[in-house]
Amino acid sequence: MTADRRTVESLLAFWADAGVDLSLADAPQDRMAAGLEALKPKLAPVARFAPASAAAPADSAAEAVDPSVIAEGRALAAAASDLAALEAAIAAFEGCALKRQGARQAVFARGEPNAEVMVIGEGPGAEEDLQGAPFVGRAGKLLDKMLAAAGLAGRAFITNTVFWRPPGNRTPSPAEQAACRPFLERAIALVEPKMLLLVGGASAKHLLQRPEGILTLRGRWFEWRSEDGALALPALPTLHPAFLLRQPAAKKRAWEDLLRLAERLDRAERPT
């Protein structure tokens, strides 16, 4: 009986950690009807054409970054001789539009300054914006647990592709990521990790310049290169812990990725 009770308690704790807080919804849902509705053919929208002069402005995600913004970011990043100076340079940078869209503060990094692994996520969320450090909410706590279980506790430096919270926790745009990239690359140069763990689709697609989604990219080794070609590191994409909280069954795949990274890291450190 004691063993059965412990099993039930363990299962309840697992689902609570995954965000499940009820067993039944207030009203029944007809899943069959919803599935049939999704299978119905959708009519394509009628194309509407407008004169070029009346065309709407391009979406911000597709807009190119002003070259002067990139140049300013590179100059500020290059002048930072250590991580503290780089954090101050990021806080002073005005070139990323996210800074003016409701973020409380810049969110740079946490972890070991000489880490063997750099974990790069997408962008800060609400809790990160409040505390001023990346991955400190529920997803961050799950990330820490997974790193510790894989033997990577105390061996990671954690940051993001952008340093200000996107409004509504939306995915950062390529333009916003490009504006922040000089600082991210400078962080990599200062920390000198042995490999990168790219957490989430927005991080992997931006840093690897790949069009595939994270479910295709995860678990595969790639070579990351800095924009000037001076730096090159092995990079492993994996699922974002926020996704794992919504889809607990995917934890197995993320765990496999971490074990793959830890094995390669330890293999490189073994004497020949």
Secondary structure, DSSP 8 states (H G I E B T S, - for coil): -HHHHHHHHHHHHHHHHTT---SS-SS---HHHHHHHHHS-----------GGG-----TTTS---HHHHHHHHHHHHT--SHHHHHHHHHH----GGGGTT-SS----EE-TT-SEEEEES---HHHHHHTSSS-SHHHHHHHHHHHHTT-TTSEEEEES-SS--GGG----HHHHHHHHHHHHHHHHHH--SEEEEESHHHHHHHHT--S-HHHHTT--EEEE-TTSS-EEEEEEE--HHHHHH-GGGHHHHHHHHHHHHHHHHHHHS--
